[in-house]
């Protein structure tokens, strides 16, 4: 199992608090909205939870997923490559 951050872009208001609390996995685009890069390693789990709790619009979620799932939530099939 691995931890994955998910963003609800409709709920997000671009406050940027999450990027300040977890800069290793969350950057900001040119308009100040978060861009999530990669799953959350065990060593950053505490910071990821803090970023989720700090979101004023509740737009950020942290969930456990199987390591074989791609970011869209689909399981990777044997022999298929990510594009």
NUMAR-639890 format. One record per residue (C-alpha): residue in three letters; x, y, z; residue number from 1. Coordinates in Angstrom, 1 decimal, m for minus. Example, Ala and Ser with C-alpha at 12.3 -4.5 7.8 and 13.67 -1.06 7.14 Angstrom:
REM residues 2
NUBA  residu       X       Y       Z  num
NUBA     ala    12.3    m4.5     7.8    1
NUBA     ser    13.7    m1.1     7.1    2
END
This chain:
REM residues 83
NUBA  residu       X       Y       Z  num
NUBA     unk     0.0     0.0     0.0    1
NUBA     unk     1.1     3.5    m0.7    2
NUBA     unk    m0.3     7.0     0.1    3
NUBA     unk    m1.7     9.1    m2.7    4
NUBA     unk    m2.8    12.8    m2.6    5
NUBA     unk    m5.8    13.7    m4.6    6
NUBA     unk    m7.0    17.2    m5.4    7
NUBA     unk   m10.6    18.2    m6.1    8
NUBA     unk    m9.9    21.0    m8.6    9
NUBA     unk   m13.5    22.3    m8.3   10
NUBA     unk   m13.2    22.8    m4.6   11
NUBA     unk    m9.7    24.2    m4.6   12
NUBA     unk    m9.5    28.0    m4.3   13
NUBA     unk    m5.7    28.2    m4.8   14
NUBA     unk    m4.8    29.3    m1.3   15
NUBA     unk    m1.5    27.4    m1.6   16
NUBA     unk    m1.2    26.3     2.1   17
NUBA     unk    m0.7    22.7     1.0   18
NUBA     unk     2.4    23.6    m1.1   19
NUBA     unk     3.9    25.4     1.8   20
NUBA     unk     3.4    22.4     4.1   21
NUBA     unk     4.5    19.7     1.6   22
NUBA     unk     6.7    21.3    m1.0   23
NUBA     unk     8.3    17.9    m1.8   24
NUBA     unk     5.1    16.7    m3.5   25
NUBA     unk     3.0    19.8    m4.1   26
NUBA     unk     4.0    22.7    m6.3   27
NUBA     unk     2.0    25.7    m7.5   28
NUBA     unk     1.2    26.4   m11.1   29
NUBA     unk     1.4    29.9   m12.6   30
NUBA     unk    m2.1    30.8   m11.2   31
NUBA     unk    m1.3    29.6    m7.7   32
NUBA     unk    m3.1    26.3    m7.8   33
NUBA     unk    m1.5    23.1    m6.5   34
NUBA     unk     0.2    20.5    m8.8   35
NUBA     unk     0.7    17.2    m7.1   36
NUBA     unk     3.8    15.2    m8.1   37
NUBA     unk     4.1    11.5    m7.2   38
NUBA     unk     2.9     9.4    m4.3   39
NUBA     unk     3.7    10.2    m0.7   40
NUBA     unk     6.7     8.3     0.7   41
NUBA     unk     6.4     7.0     4.3   42
NUBA     unk     8.7     9.7     5.6   43
NUBA     unk     6.4    12.5     4.3   44
NUBA     unk     3.1    11.0     5.6   45
NUBA     unk     2.9    13.3     8.6   46
NUBA     unk     3.5    16.4     6.4   47
NUBA     unk     0.9    15.1     3.9   48
NUBA     unk    m1.7    14.7     6.6   49
NUBA     unk    m1.0    18.2     7.9   50
NUBA     unk    m1.4    19.6     4.4   51
NUBA     unk    m4.8    17.9     4.0   52
NUBA     unk    m6.0    19.2     7.4   53
NUBA     unk    m4.8    22.7     6.6   54
NUBA     unk    m6.8    23.0     3.3   55
NUBA     unk    m9.5    25.6     4.0   56
NUBA     unk   m11.8    24.3     1.2   57
NUBA     unk   m11.2    20.6     2.0   58
NUBA     unk   m10.0    20.1    m1.6   59
NUBA     unk    m7.1    17.8    m0.7   60
NUBA     unk    m7.5    14.1     0.2   61
NUBA     unk    m5.0    11.5     1.2   62
NUBA     unk    m5.8     7.9     0.5   63
NUBA     unk    m4.2     4.5     0.6   64
NUBA     unk    m3.9     2.7    m2.7   65
NUBA     unk    m2.3    m0.5    m3.9   66
NUBA     unk     1.1     0.3    m5.3   67
NUBA     unk     0.1    m1.2    m8.7   68
NUBA     unk    m2.7     1.4    m9.3   69
NUBA     unk    m2.0     4.2   m11.6   70
NUBA     unk    m3.0     7.8   m10.7   71
NUBA     unk    m6.4     7.5   m12.4   72
NUBA     unk    m7.3     4.7   m10.0   73
NUBA     unk    m7.1     1.9   m12.6   74
NUBA     unk    m5.0    m1.1   m11.9   75
NUBA     unk    m2.1    m1.5   m14.3   76
NUBA     unk    m2.4    m4.7   m16.4   77
NUBA     unk     0.5    m7.0   m16.8   78
NUBA     unk     2.5    m6.0   m19.8   79
NUBA     unk     1.1    m2.5   m20.1   80
NUBA     unk     3.3     0.6   m19.7   81
NUBA     unk     2.4     4.0   m18.4   82
NUBA     unk     2.2     6.7   m21.0   83
END
